[in-house]
Amino acid sequence: MELPRVDLFQLATARAAWLARRHAVLTTNIANADTPGFRPLDLRAPEPWRAGLIGPTVPTPVLARTTAAHLAGLPARPPAAERAQAGEGWEVAPAGNAVVIEEQAQKLVQTQLDHQLATGIYGKLMALTRAALGVGV
């Protein structure tokens, strides 16, 4: 059994980048807390093996056009992690706004803690790499 090759630097960087995008979505939700009809959005957490960060990548199947009369396929959708999706809020205001500040604040705090973890892991990997190379830590 062959173990998958994992690039920890790429994994930590991708996680921090996704958390930054999630932070932007959550702050947009808070900014629109008084907008009538606004529904809060959130990003689905990426799965590392689907993003190609862990294990072998699986090519996306492409339909071939054998003649010009055939219809071209639909353009590829962004990965699930990149699509904002409507969150399941706690309540909906009479104006149709479903943003709950407390819920968004909880998600922001969790995003901040996850970002600190990702940057901490990246820092430890850098220190480990420097130690392995014999460079001053």
PyMOL commands that set and color helices and strands:
alter all, ss='L'
color gray80, all
select helices_A, chain A and resi 8-31+80-82+101-133
alter helices_A, ss='H'
color red, helices_A
select strands_A, chain A and resi 41-43+84-86
alter strands_A, ss='S'
color yellow, strands_A
deselect
rebuild
show_as cartoon
